[in-house]
Amino acid sequence: MVTGGGRGIGAAIAERFVAEGARVAILERDPSLGEDTERRLRAAGGDVRSYPCDVADEAAVVEAARRVVEDFGDVDVLVNNAGIGRLGPSMSFPVAHFRQSLDVMVTGVFLCSREFGKAMREGGGGAIVNISSINGLVAFPMRLAYSAAKAAVVSMTKVLATEWPAYGIRVNAVAPGMTETDMFRSAIDEGLIDTDAYLAHTPLRRFASVEEVAEAVLYLACDRSSFLTGQVIVPDGGWTAFGWVPWSGDPEAPAI
Ligand SMILES: NC(=O)c1ccc[n+]([C@@H]2O[C@H](COP(=O)([O-])OP(=O)(O)OC[C@H]3O[C@@H](n4cnc5c(N)ncnc54)[C@H](O)[C@@H]3O)[C@@H](O)[C@H]2O)c1
C-alpha cells in the first residue's frame, strides 16, 4: 500500500515493490496519475490497483482501506509517501498553506496508519514506512510548515513503533535529501532551489534518484530489517552529516 504513488518517489516505490513480486495498491489524490502508474506497472506484469483518495480526508481513507482489504485480502506494508511542498517566507505564509501541509503530511499519515494498521493487526502484523525528509531533521529557512510536518512524521514513527509491537507492526521512516522528482524540479523552476549551492552542501555531490529512496523503503518494509523499529534512514548523500564550510570537495586542496 503506497500513498501518493502516482508519480515521483511513490511511483518508484510501487515499481520497486512490483519488481520484488509484491501486489501493490496505490492511494492517489490525482486519479489520472494513479491510473498512469497502474497502467505502466500492469504492462510490466505487476498486480497493481490505484484508488482515488485524499489521505487528509478521513471518510475517504476509511473507504479506501475497506476497498483495498476487500480487493487484496490483507495488507502487509504501508508506505506513507503522499506529500506536498508549500514553501515561502514565514512572515507572510498563508495559514491555508500551513493547514494544508499538516492535513496531508501529519493527519494523512495518522489516518492511513490507523486504518491500514487495523488491517495489518487483523493479518498478524506488518511494516509501516513513513517518508519524512531531511527538512524534518535539520533547519531550512522558508519551509516552516513542511519542516514541522516532516518532524511530526519522525515523532509519529517513534510513537507507533513503541505502541504497536503487540500487533506485530514495525514502524520506521526514510528521510531523503534532495531527490530528483517533479516536486523538486518545480521548486528549481520557481527559483526556490539553487542547484549549485545545494550540491556544494552535499558531500556525494549529486541528488538522490527515486530508485535510491525506494531501495531504503524496501529494506525497512521487508524482513531483512526485522529488528529495526522506530528508526529513521537518511539517504541524503551526507547532507545532515556535514556542518557547513566552503569546501571544494578536494581533500588534497590547501586548507580552507
Ligand atoms: N523530492 C524530494 O526532494 C523529497 C525529499 C525528501 C522528502 N520528500 C518527500 O517524498 C514524498 C514524495 O515526494 P515527491 O518528490 O515524489 O513528490 P511529487 O509531488 O512528485 O509526488 C507526490 C505525490 O503525492 C500525491 N499526493 C499529494 N497530496 C496527496 C493527498 N492529499 N492524498 C493522496 N495523494 C497525494 C500527489 O498527487 C503526487 O502523485 C513526499 O512526502 C515528499 O515530502 C521528497
The ligand as an SDF file (V2000), in Angstrom:
LIG
                    3D

 44 48  0  0  0  0  0  0  0  0999 V2000
   11.6680   15.1780   -3.8900 N   0  0  0  0  0  0  0  0  0  0  0  0
   12.4170   15.4320   -2.8340 C   0  0  0  0  0  0  0  0  0  0  0  0
   13.4940   16.0440   -2.9270 O   0  0  0  0  0  0  0  0  0  0  0  0
   11.9690   14.9310   -1.4740 C   0  0  0  0  0  0  0  0  0  0  0  0
   12.9180   14.9440   -0.4410 C   0  0  0  0  0  0  0  0  0  0  0  0
   12.5400   14.4880    0.8110 C   0  0  0  0  0  0  0  0  0  0  0  0
   11.2520   14.0190    1.0110 C   0  0  0  0  0  0  0  0  0  0  0  0
   10.3540   14.0160    0.0010 N   0  0  0  0  0  0  0  0  0  0  0  0
    9.0150   13.5050    0.2790 C   0  0  0  0  0  0  0  0  0  0  0  0
    8.7790   12.3710   -0.5250 O   0  0  0  0  0  0  0  0  0  0  0  0
    7.3770   12.2520   -0.7790 C   0  0  0  0  0  0  0  0  0  0  0  0
    7.1440   12.1820   -2.2810 C   0  0  0  0  0  0  0  0  0  0  0  0
    7.6430   13.3840   -2.8610 O   0  0  0  0  0  0  0  0  0  0  0  0
    7.8390   13.5570   -4.4270 P   0  0  0  0  0  0  0  0  0  0  0  0
    9.0400   14.4140   -4.5910 O   0  0  0  0  0  0  0  0  0  0  0  0
    7.7620   12.2550   -5.1310 O   0  0  0  0  0  0  0  0  0  0  0  0
    6.5600   14.4720   -4.7440 O   0  0  0  0  0  0  0  0  0  0  0  0
    5.5970   14.5320   -6.0140 P   0  0  0  0  0  0  0  0  0  0  0  0
    4.8590   15.8120   -5.9040 O   0  0  0  0  0  0  0  0  0  0  0  0
    6.3520   14.2390   -7.2700 O   0  0  0  0  0  0  0  0  0  0  0  0
    4.6000   13.3200   -5.7330 O   0  0  0  0  0  0  0  0  0  0  0  0
    3.7100   13.3570   -4.6360 C   0  0  0  0  0  0  0  0  0  0  0  0
    2.5060   12.5020   -4.9710 C   0  0  0  0  0  0  0  0  0  0  0  0
    1.6210   12.5270   -3.8240 O   0  0  0  0  0  0  0  0  0  0  0  0
    0.3070   12.7880   -4.2840 C   0  0  0  0  0  0  0  0  0  0  0  0
   -0.4410   13.4680   -3.2290 N   0  0  0  0  0  0  0  0  0  0  0  0
   -0.2420   14.7270   -2.7620 C   0  0  0  0  0  0  0  0  0  0  0  0
   -1.1480   15.0230   -1.8200 N   0  0  0  0  0  0  0  0  0  0  0  0
   -1.9370   13.9270   -1.6840 C   0  0  0  0  0  0  0  0  0  0  0  0
   -3.0440   13.6180   -0.8580 C   0  0  0  0  0  0  0  0  0  0  0  0
   -3.5550   14.5390   -0.0100 N   0  0  0  0  0  0  0  0  0  0  0  0
   -3.6100   12.3860   -0.9560 N   0  0  0  0  0  0  0  0  0  0  0  0
   -3.1220   11.4690   -1.8290 C   0  0  0  0  0  0  0  0  0  0  0  0
   -2.0670   11.7120   -2.6420 N   0  0  0  0  0  0  0  0  0  0  0  0
   -1.4880   12.9210   -2.5730 C   0  0  0  0  0  0  0  0  0  0  0  0
    0.4930   13.6770   -5.4980 C   0  0  0  0  0  0  0  0  0  0  0  0
   -0.6540   13.6910   -6.3420 O   0  0  0  0  0  0  0  0  0  0  0  0
    1.7200   13.0380   -6.1590 C   0  0  0  0  0  0  0  0  0  0  0  0
    1.3580   11.9630   -7.0060 O   0  0  0  0  0  0  0  0  0  0  0  0
    6.7190   13.4560   -0.1170 C   0  0  0  0  0  0  0  0  0  0  0  0
    6.2530   13.0960    1.1550 O   0  0  0  0  0  0  0  0  0  0  0  0
    7.8690   14.4400   -0.0140 C   0  0  0  0  0  0  0  0  0  0  0  0
    7.6560   15.3700    1.0150 O   0  0  0  0  0  0  0  0  0  0  0  0
   10.6720   14.4580   -1.2420 C   0  0  0  0  0  0  0  0  0  0  0  0
  1  2  1  0
  2  3  2  0
  2  4  1  0
  4  5  1  0
  4 44  2  0
  5  6  2  0
  6  7  1  0
  7  8  2  0
  8  9  1  0
  8 44  1  0
  9 10  1  0
  9 42  1  0
 10 11  1  0
 11 12  1  0
 11 40  1  0
 12 13  1  0
 13 14  1  0
 14 15  2  0
 14 16  1  0
 14 17  1  0
 17 18  1  0
 18 19  2  0
 18 20  1  0
 18 21  1  0
 21 22  1  0
 22 23  1  0
 23 24  1  0
 23 38  1  0
 24 25  1  0
 25 26  1  0
 25 36  1  0
 26 27  1  0
 26 35  1  0
 27 28  2  0
 28 29  1  0
 29 30  1  0
 29 35  2  0
 30 31  1  0
 30 32  2  0
 32 33  1  0
 33 34  2  0
 34 35  1  0
 36 37  1  0
 36 38  1  0
 38 39  1  0
 40 41  1  0
 40 42  1  0
 42 43  1  0
M  CHG  2   8   1  16  -1
M  END
$$$$
